[in-house]
């Protein structure tokens, strides 16, 4: 861990919360049912991290959360980002099924994370506004994550404010990619800037295009088929800095999707895999169907890992907490991958929430001897292999994106609590 470039330029004193211990407790906060700093200190006093630093529980005299909070702040953000990329490389190298025709199949998608307007957060991640409400309470951090299509592990992440588009953040991930990969993305990423960046770093893409963009590239009305074309930049396209603006050669695959009971629709895919014999159109269309897995991966992060809203007081800690959440998420994915490889099944057929519970209970026994840990690890993997997702015979009905709220006598809070307190004080003075 100390060989990572982000730590080579930093000098750390001999403290109780070493970089390794601080990293572990950042992950512990996300894996534990109690995410508070007090839960971390309680675990440290009980000897939960003595295998990483034997002096921790003996010399930690106070139950104050200040030392751990300072230790989190000392960790460089780039260290967590480099750890995430290293972790993703190790996970993809463990499974022989992660490669598709010599390419690492990865999924791109983005989302937003809610933050409270504390400290410098409103400056770094300004509150989102719309035509109905010019100023809102919540600050938003935009994230784009790159997932492995076969194991579900997070390989890389780019984040910024809502002023940065998801396409610009995706280009940052493309520029950092090392292994030869095939990136899958929806219509949001089907623009020339992404294609231009992928060509610069010799990576391949399989992107869905909007119907209007496909018509412009094809030069006529949509019709099914596999067409060789050259994508040229127009004066309306935003270009990636320091990348060639030469036209990009590729293929446009157009299919008509027909489903009983649904309206038919066009599926327009652009790919930089120009060899139609080695990469048939039907195979690429079926491959694009795996893109839906990225929606489930983001749902696991935001719902199962409770990362839809980060309770932090600075923009720097918001970035670190999100990266730590991805690292903890990958630990669950790693355990699922090990269990699936032993059983000879796909790790995506296992339940993420059930696997997380069993991994959390296993991590509580890290204080035992090494032989006992290995025995309990094998036992846990056998239990994980039985956590199969249900094979539903009937299709689940489509549910509306709405939730039923419990009745309450209190009105909704609009604006900040500071304004609400002032308004309450003015009412109290009048009464």
N, C-alpha and C positions, 0 to 999 in steps of 0.2 A: 504493500500500500504506500509506503514511504518513497517508492521509486517513481510515483506519478509526478509529472512535471509541476503540477500545482503546489506540491509540498516541498519540492527541492529548493524553491526560492524563499521558503518561510522557515524561521527558526522558532522552535517551541521549547519552552522551559520544561523542566521535569515537574509536571503537575499531576494531580490525581486524575483529572479528566483529560487523558491523553487524546490525540486525534482519533485513535482507534476506538477508545471508549466513547468519545463524543459521537462518532459515526454510528456505533452500535445503538446508543440510546436515541438517536434520531430515528432509527428504524424501529426501535422498541416502542416509541410513542405511537407509531402507526399500526403496529401489530397488536399492541395491548388494547384491551377494551377501554381502559382509562388513558386518555391522551394528554393528561396534565403533566406539568413539570414536577409536581409533588409526587406523582406515581413513579417518576424516574428516580428521584432521590430516595424514596422508600425502597425501591428495588435495589439501589446501590448500597444502602445501609444494610440490607439483608444479604448482601454478598452475591447479587445477581450477575455482576460483571467482574468477579474476582479472577476468573480465568483469563481475562484480558489485562487486568492490573491487580495483582495480589494485594497491593497496599491500599486499595480503594476503600473497602469496608472498614479496615482497621484505623485508618487515618481520617476518615470522613466523620468529623465530630458533630457537625451541625446538620439540621434538617432543612436549612435554607436552600432555596432553589437558585440563588444568585450564582454560585460557582458553575453550575451546569449551564445556566443561561449565558454566562460569559464564554464558556467553552464552545457553545454553539456559534456564538458571534465570531470567535477566532477562526473557525473553519472557513477556508476560502470557498466561494461558490464554485469556482472552476474545478476545485478538487471533487466536489460532488458530481459535477457534469462529466468529468473524466472517469470517475468511478462507474457511473451509469453506462458509459460507452464500453468500458472494459468488461463490465458485468454482462452486457448484451452480447459481446463477442464470445465470452466464455460459454454462455447458454446456447448460442447457435452452433458452436463447435461440438457440443455434447451430443446433439441429435443428428443421425445420418439422414433424416428426412427433411431437414430445413432447406436443402438446395433443390431447385427445380431446373434441370438441364444446366447445371453449373452456376446458376444464379440464386442469390438469396432473395426469397420472395418476401417483400415487406409492404406494410400498409401505412398510408399517410392520412391523417385527419387532425382536425383542430377543435378546440372548445374554449370556453371562458371559465375562470374561477373567480368567485366573489371574495372581496376583501372589505374590511371595515376601514373607514377613513381615518386611520391613526398615523401619527408621525409624518413621514415623507411619502406615505402611500398615495395620497391624492395627487402629489406632484409626479411620481413615477407612473402610476396607473390611474389616470383621471377617471372620475365617474362617467358612466355612459349616459348620454342624453339622446332624446328622440324628439319627434315633432309634437308629442303630447306633453312631455315633461322635460323641460330644459335642463333642470338640475336634479339629479337623483342622489340618494344616500350611498348606495353601494359602489365601490370601485371594482373594476374588472381587469383581470390579467389574462391576456390571450396566450394560449399554449398550442403548439403543434407537436404531436408525438408520432414517432415511427415505431410500429410494432412488427414483430415477426409473425407472418401469416400462419405458421405451423404450430408454434408454441405459445403465442400470445404475449411473449416477453417484450418489454419496452427497450428499444435499441438506442434511441437518441431522442432528444427533446430540445425545442427552441421556444423561448418565451419572450414576451414583451407587452407593451401596452396595446390598447385597441386601435391606436394610430397606425400600428404595423399590421399589414394584411397577413392572412394565413399563407398566401403565396410567397411573400417575402420571407416568412419564417421557415417555410418548407425549403426554400432555396438555401438557407443556412445549413439545414440538415443534409441536403444533397452535396454541398461543398465539403462537408466533413466526412462523407461516406468513404470507406476504405475498401471493403469487400465488394466484388462485382454483384450488383443487385438489380432486381426488377421492382420498381416502385409502382404500387397501385394507388390510384386516387380518383375521387369523384369529380363531378363537373366543376367544382370550385377550383381545382388545380389544373384544369384543362386549358391552359393559356400558354402563350409563346415564351413567357419569362421562365416558367418551370422547365419547358422543353429545352430552351437555350442553356440553362444551367446544367441540366443532366448531360447534354452533349459535351459541355466543357470538361466535365469530370469523368466522361466515358461510362456513364451509367445508363440503364435502360428504363423505359417508362411504359405503363399501360394505363392510360387516362381516359375517362369518359368525357365527351365534349357535349356542349349544348347543341341542340338541333340547328340553331342559327349559325353557330361557328362551323359546324360540319358542312352546312350548305355553302358557306363562303370558301372553305378549303376545297370542297369537291367541285364547285363551279356550276352546279346544277341542282335540281331537286333530289331529295333523298331517295335512294334505291338500295336494296340489299346487295352486298357484294364486298369484295376485298380490293381496295384501290391503292396503288402506289402513288405517292404524291410528295411534294416538297413544300414545307411550311415556311413561308416568308413572313418576316415581321412587317407590320404596317405602322403608319405614323401614330396610330392610337394605342399601340402596345407599349406597356412599360417594360423596359429592358433591365437585365441584371448587370450591375457595374462590373467592369473588368472581364466580361465574357464576350466571345465572338458573336457578332450579329449576322453571320452568314446563315442562309436558309438551312433548315434541318430536314433531312430525308427520313421518311417514315411511311406507315401504312394507315389507312382509314378503313376500319371494319364496321360495316353497318348491318345490323340485324333487326328484324321486326319481331318483337316479343308479343306472343299471344298467350293469354291465360284465361281459362273459362271463368266467366263472371266478372272480368275486368276489361277495361279498355285497352286496346293494343297500343303499343308505344315503340318509338324508335330507340335503339341502343347504338350509339356512335362511339367507337373506341379508337383512340389514336395510340399507336405503339411505335417505338423506335426499332423493334425487331423486324427488320426488312425481309428476312428469309421466310417466305410463305410456306416452303416445303418443310423446314425444320420447326416452324411454329404455325400450325394450321389455324385458320380463323375460329373454327368451332372450339378448339382447345383453349384459345385465348378468351373466348366468350365465357366458357365454363370457369376459367381461372379468375376472371373478374368477379364472378359470383362470390368469391371468398372475401371480397372487400367488405361485406356486411359485418365480418368478425370485428373490424375496428370499432364499430359502434358499440358492440358488447364490451370490448376492452375498456373503452372510455366510461361505459356505465359501471363496470366493476370498480374503476378508480373513484368515480364521483359518488356512487351509492354504497358499495360494499366497503371501500376504504374511507368513506366519509370525507372526501377531498373536494366536494363541491364548494365549500367555504372554508377558508383558512383563518384561524384565529391568531393573528400575528400583529405586531405593532410597528413593523418597519418593512420597507420594500425589499431590503436585502434578505431578511428572514423569510419573506413570502417566497422568494425564489428558492431558497435552501429547503424550505419545508416541502415545496412541490417536488423538487428533485429527490428528497428523502422518501417521499411517498412512492415515487417510481421505483426506487431501490427496494423498498419493502414489498411492493407489488411483485417485483421480479423474484424475490425470495419465495413467495408463494408459487409463482410460475415455475421456478426451478424444482421445487418439491413435486409439483404435479408432473413435470417432465420426467423426473427420475422414476416416479411410480408408473407412468405410462410406458416408459421404455422397458421396465421389468415385466410388465404385463403384455407388451406388444400391441398397445392401443394408442389412439391419438390423445394427446393431453387436452385437447379441446372438448373431449367427451366427458371430462371430469367436472364436478361442481366446484366453482371457485370459492364460494362461501364456506362449504364444508371442508375444503382443503385448508383454508385459512384458519379455521377453528382448531384443526388437529395440529397444524404447524405451531400455532400459538401455545398449545399445551405442551408440545414437545420442547419448545425453547425454554420452558420453565425448568427443565431438568439438565441444563448445561453444566451445573455444578458437580455432576457425577464424574466417575472415571471414564477414560476413553473407551475401554471395551464395553462398558454398560451403555455409553452413548451410541455406539455402533449398533448394538443389539436393539435398542429402542428406536433407532433410525430405520432399521429394516422392518420393524413391526409397524412403524407409522406409515411407511411406504405401502405396505400391504393393505392398511386401512384406507389410504388415499385411493388405491386402485379400485376399491369398492364404492367410492363416492361418485357413481355414474349419474349423469343427467338423465331425467326420465325420458323414455322413448314414447312420446304421446301418439296414440293411434289416431286421435281426432285432432284436427287443426284448431288451434285456439282462436276464438273470435277477436276481431280487431277492437281494441279498447280506446276510448277517447283520451287525449292527453289532458286530463283534468283530475283533480283530487277533491275528495269531500272533506271539508273542514268541520271541526267540532264547533258547536254553537258556543259563543262567548259573549259576555256582557261588555267587554272592553273594546273600544274602537281600535282600528289599525293605526300604527305609529307612522306618520308621514313626516319626512325630514329627519334631522339629527336629534339626538336626545338633549343636546345642549339647548337647542331652540325650544324643545318641548318643556324643559325645566324652566326657562325664562317665561314662557307663556303661562305655565302653572303658577309661577311666583306672582305674575301680574294679576292673575285671577284671584289669588289668595289675598293680595293687597286690597283689591276692590271689595272683597267680601268682608 
